[in-house]
């Protein structure tokens, strides 16, 4: 089976709780051995979709199927109870047994399946090595760090060798440094164990750093499915552009080769022939801070309200009269201007993303 072959197929899934629509005609495919992320703000429907795959929610309409062991015959997941699905869900809280050590926590699910002692011992030792927990096998969860407890929960999930592993906000309980380390670790483990991972998160940085593809969700609908680079450089709509990465949105009107806003007209790249209400998306790395003279030829003029130095790079925030968003520019090295300075802003029309605003 190739990476392009869908392992999981979700078609026309909808779910409502009274008048609240949690999922609205969601369709997507998840590939074999893929790290897939469901990304969106709270209440967008991503956790409802995950729970529907796991069997803890029943969709009102639609279908969810997974390829069977022979990789040719699809299995209707909605016809199976949660414990019979070739799917494992790793909960946000980890849900480890406090009275059991690491080894017993990991082997618990295999014992419930009735596997032989030899099979259980072999699988547990393999997963202890894979997750780097061999020296912690006799330790109880209370004696572990947050990152180590996360590894135990992951080991307990993958030791059952599911076709699909679902992770609900798996890193939210960790501090920033440990979370960054575990993002790398999760990606490594996913490649090493060869299991398809589906992670739910509201953290765009987390999704962008780990996932092969991301489904951005909003108000129960899928807004766009793409790899991280495509989502950032070619957002499908204004919501995706605003939610993914950082940037400034200029609201105005587009024609074939120009964009008009705030009493000025700017050149723009318009491959989709957008006309009428539009938004121009400026990413910080594409905005240049210049002087304000005619020689500098700035597209906008404003006043610096903030500068930040991050060591290898800096960001400069500029307030432009009548523009709703503060415009942020990033550049290598230390700040080159000061708060209160009047500066010009310019950008290459080819780098600014023009999006249609639908009524």
C-alpha positions as CSV (number, residue, x, y, z in Angstrom):
1,X,0.0,0.0,0.0
2,X,1.3,3.4,-0.9
3,X,1.2,6.6,1.2
4,X,-1.5,7.9,-1.2
5,X,-3.9,5.0,-0.5
6,X,-6.7,6.2,2.0
7,X,-6.7,4.2,5.2
8,X,-9.6,6.0,6.7
9,X,-12.5,7.5,4.6
10,X,-15.0,9.9,6.1
11,X,-17.9,10.8,3.9
12,X,-20.7,13.4,4.6
13,X,-20.5,13.1,8.4
14,X,-22.8,15.5,10.3
15,X,-23.6,15.6,14.0
16,X,-25.9,18.0,15.9
17,X,-26.7,18.4,19.6
18,X,-30.1,20.0,19.6
19,X,-29.7,23.3,17.7
20,X,-25.9,23.2,17.8
21,X,-24.3,21.7,14.7
22,X,-21.0,20.2,15.7
23,X,-20.2,18.6,12.3
24,X,-21.6,19.8,9.0
25,X,-21.1,17.4,6.1
26,X,-17.5,16.6,6.8
27,X,-15.6,14.5,4.2
28,X,-11.9,13.7,4.2
29,X,-9.4,10.8,3.6
30,X,-6.5,9.9,5.8
31,X,-3.6,7.9,4.3
32,X,-1.7,4.9,5.5
33,X,1.3,5.8,7.7
34,X,0.3,9.5,7.7
35,X,0.6,12.0,10.5
36,X,-2.7,13.9,10.1
37,X,-3.9,16.8,12.2
38,X,-7.4,18.2,12.9
39,X,-6.8,21.8,13.7
40,X,-9.1,24.6,14.7
41,X,-10.4,26.8,17.5
42,X,-12.5,25.5,20.4
43,X,-15.9,24.4,19.3
44,X,-15.0,23.8,15.7
45,X,-15.9,20.1,15.8
46,X,-12.5,18.5,15.7
47,X,-12.9,16.5,19.0
48,X,-16.5,15.4,18.0
49,X,-15.0,14.0,14.7
50,X,-12.2,12.2,16.6
51,X,-14.7,10.7,19.0
52,X,-16.9,9.6,16.1
53,X,-14.0,7.7,14.6
54,X,-13.2,6.1,18.0
55,X,-16.9,5.1,18.5
56,X,-17.8,7.4,21.5
57,X,-20.1,9.5,19.3
58,X,-22.7,8.4,16.7
59,X,-23.0,10.7,13.7
60,X,-26.5,11.6,12.6
61,X,-25.6,10.9,9.0
62,X,-22.6,9.9,6.9
63,X,-20.1,7.0,6.8
64,X,-16.7,6.2,8.3
65,X,-14.7,3.3,6.9
66,X,-11.2,1.9,7.4
67,X,-9.3,-0.6,5.2
68,X,-9.3,-4.1,6.6
69,X,-6.2,-6.2,7.3
70,X,-6.1,-7.3,3.7
71,X,-5.8,-3.7,2.6
72,X,-8.5,-4.1,0.0
73,X,-11.9,-4.5,1.8
74,X,-13.2,-1.5,3.7
75,X,-14.7,-2.0,7.1
76,X,-17.7,0.1,8.2
77,X,-16.5,1.5,11.6
78,X,-19.9,2.8,12.5
79,X,-21.2,-0.8,12.6
80,X,-18.6,-1.8,15.2
81,X,-18.6,-1.0,19.0
82,X,-15.5,1.0,20.2
83,X,-13.7,-2.0,21.6
84,X,-13.9,-3.9,18.3
85,X,-12.5,-1.1,16.1
86,X,-8.9,-1.3,15.0
87,X,-8.4,2.2,16.5
88,X,-7.0,3.4,19.8
89,X,-7.6,6.7,21.5
90,X,-5.0,8.3,23.7
91,X,-6.8,10.7,26.1
92,X,-5.7,14.2,26.9
93,X,-5.4,13.2,30.6
94,X,-3.3,10.1,29.8
95,X,-5.5,8.1,32.3
96,X,-2.6,6.0,33.7
97,X,-3.3,3.6,36.6
98,X,-1.5,5.2,39.6
99,X,-1.1,1.9,41.5
100,X,0.7,0.2,38.6
101,X,4.2,0.7,37.5
102,X,5.1,1.6,33.9
103,X,5.4,-2.0,32.6
104,X,2.1,-3.0,34.1
105,X,0.3,0.0,32.7
106,X,1.6,-0.8,29.2
107,X,0.7,-4.6,29.4
108,X,-2.8,-4.0,30.9
109,X,-4.6,-3.8,27.5
110,X,-2.8,-6.9,26.2
111,X,-3.8,-8.9,29.2
112,X,-7.4,-7.9,28.7
113,X,-7.1,-9.3,25.1
114,X,-6.0,-12.6,26.5
115,X,-2.7,-12.8,24.7
116,X,-0.1,-15.3,25.9
117,X,2.5,-14.2,28.5
118,X,5.3,-14.7,26.0
119,X,3.6,-12.4,23.4
120,X,2.8,-9.8,26.0
121,X,6.4,-9.8,27.4
122,X,7.9,-9.5,23.9
123,X,5.6,-6.6,22.8
124,X,6.0,-4.7,26.1
125,X,9.8,-4.9,25.9
126,X,9.8,-3.7,22.3
127,X,7.7,-0.7,23.1
128,X,9.7,0.2,26.2
129,X,12.8,0.4,24.0
130,X,11.0,2.4,21.2
131,X,9.7,5.0,23.7
132,X,12.9,5.2,25.7
133,X,11.2,3.9,28.9
134,X,13.3,0.8,29.7
135,X,14.9,2.3,32.8
136,X,11.5,3.5,34.0
137,X,9.7,0.2,33.7
138,X,9.4,-0.4,37.5
139,X,8.5,3.2,38.3
140,X,4.9,4.4,39.1
141,X,3.4,7.3,37.2
142,X,3.6,9.7,40.2
143,X,7.4,9.5,40.1
144,X,7.5,10.5,36.4
145,X,7.7,13.9,34.7
146,X,4.9,15.1,32.5
147,X,6.8,14.2,29.4
148,X,7.5,10.7,30.7
149,X,3.9,10.1,31.6
150,X,3.0,11.1,28.1
151,X,5.4,8.5,26.7
152,X,3.8,5.8,28.9
153,X,0.3,6.7,27.6
154,X,1.7,6.5,24.1
155,X,3.4,3.2,24.7
156,X,0.2,1.7,26.1
157,X,-1.6,2.8,23.0
158,X,0.8,1.6,20.4
159,X,1.6,-1.7,22.1
160,X,-1.9,-2.9,20.9
161,X,-0.8,-2.2,17.3
162,X,-3.9,-0.4,16.2
163,X,-4.3,0.5,12.5
164,X,-5.0,4.0,13.6
165,X,-4.0,6.0,16.7
166,X,-6.1,9.0,17.7
167,X,-4.5,11.6,20.0
168,X,-6.7,14.3,21.7
169,X,-4.6,17.4,22.5
170,X,-1.8,15.0,23.5
171,X,0.7,17.7,24.5
172,X,-1.5,20.3,26.2
173,X,-0.6,19.4,29.7
174,X,3.2,19.9,29.1
175,X,5.2,23.0,29.6
176,X,6.6,24.8,26.5
177,X,10.1,23.3,26.5
178,X,8.9,19.7,27.1
179,X,6.1,20.2,24.5
180,X,8.6,21.2,21.8
181,X,10.7,18.1,22.7
182,X,7.7,15.8,22.5
183,X,6.6,17.2,19.1
184,X,9.9,15.9,17.7
185,X,9.5,12.6,19.7
186,X,5.9,12.0,18.5
187,X,7.0,12.5,14.9
188,X,9.9,10.1,15.3
189,X,7.8,7.5,17.0
190,X,5.1,7.7,14.3
191,X,7.6,6.9,11.6
192,X,9.3,4.2,13.7
193,X,6.1,2.3,14.6
194,X,4.5,2.7,11.2
195,X,1.0,3.5,12.6
196,X,-1.3,6.2,11.2
197,X,-1.6,9.1,13.7
198,X,-4.5,11.5,13.9
199,X,-4.0,14.3,16.3
200,X,-6.6,16.9,17.5
201,X,-5.1,20.3,18.5
202,X,-6.0,24.0,18.6
203,X,-2.2,24.8,18.5
204,X,-1.2,25.7,15.0
205,X,2.5,25.5,15.8
206,X,2.0,22.0,17.1
207,X,0.1,20.9,14.0
208,X,2.5,22.6,11.6
209,X,5.6,21.0,13.2
210,X,4.3,17.4,13.3
211,X,1.7,16.8,10.6
212,X,2.1,15.6,7.0
213,X,-1.3,17.1,6.3
214,X,-3.7,19.3,8.2
215,X,-7.5,19.7,8.1
216,X,-8.4,23.2,9.3
217,X,-11.9,23.2,10.8
218,X,-14.3,26.0,11.7
219,X,-17.9,25.9,12.8
220,X,-18.2,22.2,12.0
221,X,-16.8,22.4,8.5
222,X,-13.5,21.6,6.9
223,X,-12.1,24.8,5.5
224,X,-9.0,23.3,3.8
225,X,-6.9,20.2,3.8
226,X,-3.2,20.5,2.8
227,X,0.4,20.2,3.9
228,X,1.7,22.9,6.2
229,X,3.6,24.8,3.6
230,X,0.5,25.0,1.3
231,X,-1.7,26.1,4.1
232,X,0.6,28.9,5.0
233,X,1.5,30.1,1.4
234,X,-1.9,29.3,-0.3
235,X,-4.7,29.6,2.2
236,X,-8.1,28.7,0.7
237,X,-10.0,31.5,2.5
238,X,-9.7,34.4,4.9
239,X,-10.3,32.2,8.0
240,X,-7.4,29.9,7.1
241,X,-5.1,32.8,6.3
242,X,-5.9,34.5,9.6
243,X,-5.7,31.2,11.7
244,X,-2.5,29.8,10.2
245,X,0.7,31.6,11.0
246,X,0.8,35.3,11.6
247,X,0.1,38.1,9.2
248,X,-1.8,41.3,8.6
249,X,-5.0,41.5,6.7
250,X,-5.8,44.5,4.5
251,X,-9.5,44.8,3.6
252,X,-10.4,46.4,0.2
253,X,-11.4,45.9,-3.4
254,X,-9.6,43.9,-6.1
255,X,-9.5,44.3,-9.8
256,X,-7.5,42.4,-12.4
257,X,-4.1,43.8,-11.5
258,X,-4.6,46.1,-8.4
259,X,-5.9,46.2,-4.9
260,X,-7.6,49.4,-3.5
261,X,-7.9,50.1,0.2
262,X,-7.8,53.0,2.6
263,X,-7.7,55.5,-0.3
264,X,-4.7,54.0,-2.0
265,X,-4.1,51.5,-4.8
266,X,-1.5,48.8,-4.6
267,X,-0.2,46.5,-7.3
268,X,-1.2,42.9,-6.7
269,X,-0.8,39.3,-8.0
270,X,-4.2,38.1,-8.9
271,X,-3.9,34.6,-10.6
272,X,-7.5,33.7,-9.6
273,X,-9.0,36.9,-11.2
274,X,-10.6,38.0,-8.0
275,X,-12.8,41.1,-8.3
276,X,-14.8,43.0,-5.7
277,X,-14.5,42.7,-2.0
278,X,-11.1,41.1,-1.1
279,X,-8.4,40.8,1.6
280,X,-4.7,41.1,1.0
281,X,-2.7,38.9,3.3
282,X,0.8,40.2,4.3
283,X,3.1,37.7,6.0
284,X,5.7,39.4,8.3
285,X,8.7,38.0,6.5
286,X,7.5,39.5,3.2
287,X,7.0,43.1,4.6
288,X,10.0,45.5,4.3
289,X,10.5,48.5,6.6
290,X,11.8,51.4,4.6
291,X,12.2,55.2,4.7
292,X,9.3,57.5,3.8
293,X,10.8,59.6,1.0
294,X,9.8,59.4,-2.6
295,X,13.1,57.6,-3.3
296,X,12.1,54.9,-0.8
297,X,8.7,54.7,-2.6
298,X,6.8,53.0,0.3
299,X,3.3,51.5,-0.3
300,X,2.2,52.5,3.2
301,X,3.4,54.9,5.9
302,X,3.0,54.4,9.6
303,X,4.5,54.7,13.1
304,X,6.4,52.0,15.0
305,X,4.5,51.0,18.2
306,X,6.6,47.9,19.2
307,X,9.9,46.2,18.4
308,X,11.0,42.8,19.6
309,X,14.4,41.2,19.4
310,X,14.6,37.3,19.5
311,X,18.3,36.8,19.2
312,X,18.7,36.0,15.6
313,X,15.7,38.0,14.3
314,X,13.5,40.9,15.2
315,X,9.9,42.0,14.6
316,X,8.6,45.5,14.1
317,X,4.9,46.4,14.6
318,X,3.7,49.4,12.7
319,X,0.4,51.3,13.1
320,X,-0.9,52.7,9.8
321,X,-3.8,55.2,9.9
322,X,-7.1,53.7,8.9
323,X,-5.7,50.1,8.7
324,X,-7.5,47.8,11.1
325,X,-4.6,45.4,11.7
326,X,-1.2,46.4,13.1
327,X,1.2,45.5,10.3
328,X,4.2,43.3,11.5
329,X,7.5,43.0,9.7
330,X,10.2,40.4,10.6
331,X,13.8,40.6,9.6
332,X,17.2,39.1,10.6
333,X,19.3,40.7,13.3
334,X,18.6,43.5,15.8
335,X,15.8,46.1,15.4
336,X,16.9,48.8,12.9
337,X,14.3,51.4,14.1
338,X,12.8,52.6,17.4
339,X,9.3,53.0,18.8
340,X,7.8,56.3,17.6
341,X,9.7,56.4,14.3
342,X,7.8,57.0,11.1
343,X,8.6,54.4,8.5
344,X,7.4,53.2,5.2
345,X,6.3,49.7,4.4
346,X,6.5,47.8,1.1
347,X,6.2,44.3,-0.3
348,X,6.6,42.3,-3.5
349,X,3.1,42.0,-5.1
350,X,4.0,38.3,-5.9
351,X,4.3,37.4,-2.2
352,X,1.1,39.0,-0.9
353,X,-1.9,36.6,-1.0
354,X,-5.2,38.0,-2.4
355,X,-8.4,36.3,-1.2
356,X,-12.0,36.8,-2.1
357,X,-14.4,38.0,0.5
358,X,-17.7,36.2,0.1
359,X,-20.9,38.0,1.1
